Every structure is written in structure tokens, then in C-alpha cells.
Amino acid sequence: MDVFVIGGFLGSGKTTMLLQLAKVFVDKGLKTAIIVNESGEVGVDGATIKAEGYNATELPEGCICCTLVGTLQATLKNIKRDLDPDIIIIEPTGLALPHKVKQFVHTSMIDEDSCSIIGLADVERFDLLIEKKEAFYKMQMSGADLVLINKLDLAQPGQVEHIRKWFADNFPGKPVEAVSAKTGENMDKLFEFTLSRRVGNI
């Protein structure tokens, strides 16, 4: 079983990215389960995912890095036992630290090597986020195995290069790709990455 954690700040496009990724796995005949950690009382993302026909488990009102650790671990074990999926995709809240989520996946009797982190950068709000929350964002992206600069369709001239440089300066060697989950542009980079990371055979 392989686990993919999609991390990124609020509004970076995690749910749209998740739906695109889930469709690729399902189209390849892989049994896919989704865990969504809502940060409010209304599970909007969970409802959106379920409306697309996917089996989504919601962990509402709390962060899976903090108050919901036990809930996440129990959910993972239940999904593994009851559904035995090929793939689990986890979408934490925009305030979660994905590398901590990966640690909890490991302690839930799932091989840590089968868990990969996909970090999202919002091309529209990147500078504002760095200005206000740079230290937090560095922690959030520190464990990413792949970084996606999302919303390429909305990028202004020079923005993508500017974000690439920030990652090159702060995380040398970390792979960074510019994509648009909305239009599908360059999303093949994500699909190639996830399929290459799979422990199981396609």
C-alpha cells in the first residue's frame, strides 16, 4: 500500500490536485482511498470529493498533526483492514506539517518508505505567504519529495522563476515543477512522480 500526502498552505489547490491524482490511480485500476482533514465545521472538501464519486473519510475540526493524531492512526488502520486499498491519499489542513503526518503514517503499521509528500506552492500568493509566514512555510515544505508550483495558468511573467529560485536557495536539489491542477498543464510530471514512487507494481 502506498500513501501520498498533499501538503500546502490554505487555498493552494490541494483538493483540485487530489482529485486529479485520484482519477489517474482509479483509471489504472488501483483501489484508492482518500482522507481529508477539515479545518472547519463544514466538510466542504470532503463533500466535493464525495460528489466526484470517490470514497473520502473526513477528519473534521482539528489538525492531524496535533489533536487528531489518534484519529488519523485509527482511520489508517481501519482503511487498511476494511478496504485494503492500493493507494491512500491524505489531504491535511493548510496548517499541517506534512512530515509529521508521514511520521504518524509510519507508526500506523505502514512502511514509511511507501509514504511520499507532495508540497504545493501557490503562485498567486507565494510572496505574501513568504512575507508573513516564511518560517512556517519552510517547515511545511521541508519534507516534500516533490514541490509543485500550482496555478501556472494564473502566473505572471517571472513569477515561476522567482519561486523556483526561492526553493533552490532554501532547498537545494529538491525537485520543483510548475503545473496547473485546474487546466491540467504539466500535470504529467506529478503522475510520473507518483507512479515511480509506488512500492507495489502497476
C-alpha positions in Angstrom: 0.0 0.0 0.0 1.3 3.4 -0.9 0.4 6.7 0.8 0.7 10.2 -0.7 0.3 13.3 1.5 -0.6 16.5 -0.3 0.6 19.5 1.7 0.4 23.2 1.2 -1.0 26.4 2.7 -4.7 27.3 2.7 -6.0 27.9 -0.8 -3.0 26.4 -2.7 -5.3 24.0 -4.6 -4.8 20.7 -2.7 -8.3 19.4 -3.3 -8.2 20.0 -7.0 -4.7 18.3 -7.1 -6.1 15.4 -5.1 -9.0 14.8 -7.5 -6.7 14.8 -10.5 -4.3 12.3 -8.8 -7.1 10.1 -7.6 -8.6 9.9 -11.1 -5.2 8.7 -12.6 -4.9 6.0 -10.0 -8.6 4.8 -10.4 -8.2 4.9 -14.2 -5.3 2.5 -13.8 -7.5 0.1 -11.8 -5.9 1.0 -8.4 -8.2 0.9 -5.4 -7.8 4.4 -3.9 -8.9 5.8 -0.5 -8.9 9.4 0.4 -8.5 11.0 3.9 -9.4 14.7 4.2 -8.6 16.7 7.3 -11.1 19.6 7.5 -10.2 22.7 9.5 -13.8 23.9 10.0 -17.2 22.6 11.0 -18.4 22.0 7.4 -16.5 19.4 5.4 -16.5 21.3 2.1 -13.6 19.4 0.6 -14.9 16.1 1.8 -18.3 16.9 0.2 -16.6 17.9 -3.1 -14.5 14.7 -3.2 -17.6 12.5 -2.5 -19.6 14.4 -5.1 -16.9 13.2 -7.7 -17.7 9.6 -6.7 -14.6 8.9 -4.5 -14.6 7.3 -1.1 -13.5 10.0 1.3 -13.0 9.7 5.0 -13.2 13.1 6.8 -11.4 14.0 10.0 -13.1 17.3 11.0 -12.3 20.1 13.4 -8.7 19.7 14.3 -5.2 19.2 12.8 -3.9 15.7 12.2 -0.5 16.9 13.4 -1.9 17.7 16.8 -5.3 16.9 18.3 -6.3 14.2 15.7 -3.2 12.0 15.8 -5.0 9.1 17.3 -7.9 9.6 15.0 -5.6 9.5 11.9 -3.8 6.4 13.1 -7.1 4.6 13.8 -8.5 5.7 10.4 -5.5 4.4 8.6 -5.6 1.0 10.3 -9.4 0.8 9.6 -9.0 1.6 6.0 -6.1 -0.9 5.6 -8.2 -3.6 7.3 -11.6 -2.9 5.7 -10.7 -1.6 2.2 -7.1 -2.9 1.7 -6.5 -0.1 -0.9 -3.6 0.1 -3.2 -3.3 3.9 -2.6 -4.2 6.3 0.2 -4.2 10.0 -0.5 -4.2 12.3 2.6 -5.0 16.0 2.4 -4.1 17.6 5.7 -5.3 21.1 6.6 -3.3 24.1 5.2 -1.8 24.5 8.7 -0.4 21.0 9.0 3.2 19.9 8.7 3.3 17.0 6.2 6.5 15.4 7.5 4.7 14.9 10.9 1.8 13.3 9.1 4.3 11.0 7.4 5.6 10.0 10.9 2.1 9.1 12.0 1.6 7.1 8.9 4.7 5.1 9.7 3.5 4.4 13.3 0.2 3.1 11.9 1.9 0.0 10.7 2.5 1.2 7.2 6.1 1.2 5.8 7.4 4.7 5.9 9.2 4.2 2.6 5.8 3.9 0.9 4.7 7.4 2.0 5.6 10.3 -0.2 4.9 14.1 0.3 3.8 16.4 -2.5 4.2 20.1 -1.5 2.2 22.8 -3.2 3.2 26.4 -3.7 0.5 28.9 -4.7 1.9 31.1 -7.5 -0.6 33.9 -6.8 0.0 34.3 -3.1 3.6 33.0 -2.7 5.2 36.3 -1.9 2.6 37.2 0.7 3.0 33.9 2.3 6.7 34.2 2.5 6.4 37.7 3.9 4.0 36.7 6.6 4.8 33.0 7.3 8.2 32.1 5.8 9.5 30.1 8.8 6.3 28.1 8.9 6.3 27.5 5.2 9.9 26.3 5.3 8.8 23.7 7.9 5.8 22.8 5.8 7.9 22.2 2.7 10.9 20.7 4.4 9.8 17.1 3.9 8.4 17.4 0.4 9.6 14.8 -2.0 8.3 16.9 -4.9 7.2 20.5 -4.9 4.5 21.7 -7.4 4.1 25.4 -8.2 0.4 25.4 -8.7 -1.9 27.7 -10.7 0.5 28.1 -13.6 -2.4 29.3 -15.7 -2.5 32.4 -13.4 1.2 33.1 -13.3 2.6 36.5 -14.2 5.9 36.8 -16.2 8.8 35.9 -13.9 6.7 34.5 -11.1 7.5 30.8 -11.6 11.3 31.6 -12.0 11.1 33.6 -8.8 9.5 30.8 -6.8 11.9 28.2 -8.3 14.9 30.4 -7.1 13.4 30.6 -3.6 13.3 26.8 -3.4 16.7 26.4 -5.0 18.1 28.8 -2.4 16.4 27.2 0.6 16.1 23.5 -0.5 18.9 22.8 -3.0 18.2 19.7 -5.0 14.5 19.4 -4.2 12.6 18.7 -7.4 10.2 21.6 -8.4 7.7 21.6 -11.2 5.2 24.2 -12.3 1.7 22.9 -13.0 -1.9 23.8 -13.2 -4.3 21.4 -11.5 -7.2 23.4 -12.9 -6.2 23.1 -16.6 -4.0 20.0 -16.4 -0.9 21.7 -17.7 2.2 19.8 -16.9 0.3 17.5 -14.5 2.0 14.6 -16.2 5.0 15.5 -14.0 3.0 14.7 -10.9 1.6 11.5 -12.4 5.1 10.3 -13.4 6.4 11.0 -10.0 3.7 9.2 -8.1 3.8 6.1 -10.3 7.5 6.0 -10.0 7.3 6.2 -6.2 4.9 3.3 -5.9 6.2 0.3 -3.9 3.6 -2.0 -5.5 3.7 -2.9 -9.2 1.3 -1.1 -11.5 
